Amino acid sequence: MVLVPLTGVYLLAMMVTLSDLGGTFPFMGQLYTGDQAEHLIFTNSIITLYLIVGILKRQRLTLWLLIAYNFAASASGMANLIMLPVQQVLTASGTLVPDYGYRINAFCVFLLFLLLNVFLYFHKDRFDNKSIYLW
């Protein structure tokens, strides 16, 4: 029962990522558009789908991949916040959010990923499938 909400979090993350398909995609301090953005979104969605299936299978390898994915997402968010001008990201996304709102949102997402890592670490005993394959 502990892993069901975790599956929901990553399913929601995958749906939010897929909703950006065809738009711009900020990643590691750069703003990608066109085919590059679509390839990054597709890759991120496939990785997230693998992680969702791994959570459902309680795969031990998935635990460590989730922690690595969360650290990479946190690093990307912080790099985007530091290296990209906020107005450029807001203009590309088509939203009308004040600068401080974007910064608070980015920092909250950073904290969310760190808290997910803490949650995963304390529930690592739930991942008891030692197989490296999903079948």
N, C-alpha and C positions, 0 to 999 in steps of 0.2 A: 504493500500500500504506500510505502514511502516513495517509491520510484514513479508512481502514476503522475503526481503533480510535476515531477521533473520532466517526464515525457511531454506533458502539456506545455511546459515552458519552452522546450526546444521546438515543438511543433508550431507554437505561436511565432517563435523567432524565424522559423523557416517560411511561414506564411508572410510575415512582414518583409523578409528579404525578397520573396518572389513578387510581392506587390511593387517593388522597385524596378521590375523588369521593363526595359525600354527607356529608363531614365538614367540619371547620373548615379554613380556609386563612389562614395569616398572610402578609400582604403589606404592605410599606412601613410597618411599625409599627402595623398594625391587624389584628385577628383577625376574619375574615369567616366567616359561617355562612349556611346555607340557600341561597337562590337566588343571592345575591351570590358565595358561595364557588364554587358550581357554574359560574357564568359566568366567573369568574377562572380556574378550573381548565381549563375548555373552551378559553378564549382562549389560555392558556399552552400547552396541548397542540397547538392548531392552529399557533401560532407555532413550536413545536419541530418539528412535522411539516414545516413549510415549510423550516426550517433543515436538517433531515435530507435532504430531497430536494435542496436547494441544495448540500449537501456532496457528495452522490453525483453531481451534475451539475458539480461543481467551478466553481460560479458565483462570479465576483468579488464581486458584490453581497452574496452570502451571507457572505463573509469579514467584511465590515464590519458586517453585521447580527449575526453571531455575537459579535463583539467588543462591540457595543452591548448585546446580550442578556446577556452575561456581566457587564458592568459594572452593568446594571440588577439582575440577580440578586444580585450582591455587595452593592449598595446596599440592596436589600430585606432581605437577611440581616442586615446590620449594623443597619439600622433596627429590625428585629424584636428583635434582641438588646438594643439600647439602650432602646427605647421600651416593649416589652411585658414585663410581669412574667413571669419564667421559670415560676413555678408556674401561672400562667394558661394558658400555652402547653402545658405538660405535662399539665395537667388536661384541656384541650380535646382533646389528641391521645390521651389515655388511656394514656400510657406511665408507667412507674415508673423514671425516670432521675433521678439526683441533679442538682442545679443545675450543678455543675461539668462534668458529662458533657454537658449540653446546650450549655453555653458553649463547651466544647472542640469539640464537633461543629459548631457554627455557625461557629467561627473556621476550622476545617479546610475547611469548604465555601467560605468566603470565599477562603482560600488556593488551593483547587482552581480556582476561577473565574479568579483572577489568573494562575495557572500555565497555564491553558487559553488565556488571552489571549496570554501570551508564546509558547506553542507555535504559536498561529495566526499571530502576527506573523512568526515565523521561518520558517514554511512558507507564507507568502502567495504564493510563486511557483507553488505547486501549484494554486491557484485561477486557472485560465487561461481560463475561459469568460466572455467579456465581455458576453454577452447578459443583459438584465435579466429575461427571461422563462424559466420553467423548462422550456418545451418546446423 
